[in-house]
Amino acid sequence: MTKAKVIPGELRIFLNHIYEFKKGIRNMVLYTMNKEFQEFAVKRLMNQGITYWIQEVGPHKINLYFGHPECIEVICHFIKRPLNCLTPEEDFILGAMLGYDIRQQCKRYCNKKDNINIAV
């Protein structure tokens, strides 16, 4: 009798992100994951010809960005520090590139900037 191999939840989420990217649901993905799965993830992305970039988060975590080459190229140009240190503008751009709701990104941006009174 053969034993079924159990795929950890963290890898199932990663594989689902690849599926969504390949189906055109996303142009780019950012996935924070345990470094123990980095080799598997990189091998999978390379085998499927998907462009990626890795940002170290800490001793046990990485941010894995993958998607269309032009998107990853842009990310490599402006993600030079931890995500919680991004300027409001950089945070807005990253969220837009990840496909986040633009209205929510606008609210988030305005909350990070000085309070601006807008007439309604």
C-alpha positions as CSV (number, residue, x, y, z in Angstrom):
1,M,0.0,0.0,0.0
2,T,1.4,3.4,-0.9
3,K,1.1,6.3,1.4
4,A,-0.4,9.6,0.0
5,K,2.0,12.5,0.2
6,V,0.5,15.3,2.2
7,I,1.2,18.8,0.7
8,P,1.5,21.5,3.5
9,G,-1.1,24.2,3.4
10,E,1.5,26.8,2.7
11,L,2.5,25.1,-0.5
12,R,-1.1,24.5,-1.6
13,I,-1.7,28.3,-1.3
14,F,1.5,28.9,-3.4
15,L,0.3,26.4,-6.0
16,N,-3.1,28.1,-6.1
17,H,-1.4,31.5,-6.7
18,I,0.4,29.9,-9.7
19,Y,-2.9,28.6,-11.0
20,E,-4.5,32.0,-10.7
21,F,-1.5,33.7,-12.5
22,K,-1.6,31.2,-15.3
23,K,-5.4,31.6,-15.8
24,G,-4.9,35.4,-16.1
25,I,-6.6,36.3,-12.8
26,R,-3.5,38.0,-11.5
27,N,-0.6,39.8,-13.3
28,M,1.7,39.5,-10.3
29,V,1.7,37.7,-7.0
30,L,3.3,38.5,-3.7
31,Y,3.5,35.5,-1.3
32,T,5.2,35.6,2.1
33,M,6.4,32.1,2.9
34,N,8.7,30.0,5.0
35,K,12.2,29.7,3.6
36,E,12.0,25.9,4.0
37,F,9.8,25.9,0.9
38,Q,11.9,28.3,-1.2
39,E,13.7,25.6,-3.1
40,F,10.5,23.9,-4.1
41,A,8.9,27.2,-5.1
42,V,11.8,28.5,-7.2
43,K,12.0,25.1,-8.9
44,R,8.3,25.2,-9.7
45,L,8.4,28.7,-11.1
46,M,11.5,28.0,-13.2
47,N,10.0,24.8,-14.6
48,Q,6.9,26.8,-15.6
49,G,8.9,29.8,-17.1
50,I,7.5,32.3,-14.6
51,T,9.6,35.3,-13.6
52,Y,10.2,35.8,-9.9
53,W,12.1,37.8,-7.4
54,I,12.8,37.0,-3.7
55,Q,13.0,39.6,-0.9
56,E,14.4,38.4,2.4
57,V,12.0,39.1,5.3
58,G,13.9,37.5,8.2
59,P,15.8,34.4,9.1
60,H,12.8,32.1,8.3
61,K,10.6,34.1,5.9
62,I,10.8,35.4,2.3
63,N,8.6,37.5,0.1
64,L,8.2,35.7,-3.2
65,Y,7.1,38.0,-6.0
66,F,6.2,36.3,-9.3
67,G,4.4,37.2,-12.5
68,H,4.8,38.9,-15.8
69,P,8.4,40.0,-16.4
70,E,7.6,43.7,-16.7
71,C,5.8,43.6,-13.4
72,I,8.7,41.9,-11.6
73,E,11.2,44.3,-13.2
74,V,9.2,47.3,-11.7
75,I,9.2,45.6,-8.3
76,C,12.9,45.1,-8.4
77,H,13.4,48.8,-9.0
78,F,11.4,50.2,-6.0
79,I,11.2,47.4,-3.3
80,K,14.5,48.1,-1.6
81,R,13.4,47.9,2.1
82,P,10.8,46.1,4.2
83,L,7.2,46.5,3.0
84,N,6.2,48.3,6.2
85,C,8.8,51.0,5.3
86,L,7.4,51.8,1.9
87,T,6.2,55.3,1.2
88,P,2.5,55.8,0.8
89,E,3.1,56.1,-3.0
90,E,5.1,52.9,-3.2
91,D,2.5,51.1,-1.1
92,F,-0.2,52.4,-3.5
93,I,1.7,51.2,-6.6
94,L,2.4,47.8,-5.1
95,G,-1.2,47.3,-4.2
96,A,-2.4,48.4,-7.7
97,M,0.1,46.0,-9.3
98,L,-1.1,43.1,-7.1
99,G,-4.7,43.8,-8.3
100,Y,-6.1,45.2,-5.1
101,D,-9.3,47.2,-5.3
102,I,-8.3,50.7,-6.4
103,R,-10.9,52.4,-4.2
104,Q,-9.5,50.6,-1.2
105,Q,-6.0,51.6,-2.2
106,C,-7.1,55.2,-2.4
107,K,-8.6,55.1,1.1
108,R,-5.4,53.4,2.4
109,Y,-3.2,56.0,0.7
110,C,-5.3,58.9,2.1
111,N,-5.1,57.4,5.6
112,K,-1.3,57.3,5.4
113,K,-1.0,60.8,4.1
114,D,-2.1,64.0,6.0
115,N,-5.8,64.4,6.4
116,I,-7.2,66.1,3.4
117,N,-10.6,67.7,3.4
118,I,-12.5,66.9,0.3
119,A,-15.8,68.5,-0.5
120,V,-18.6,66.0,-1.3
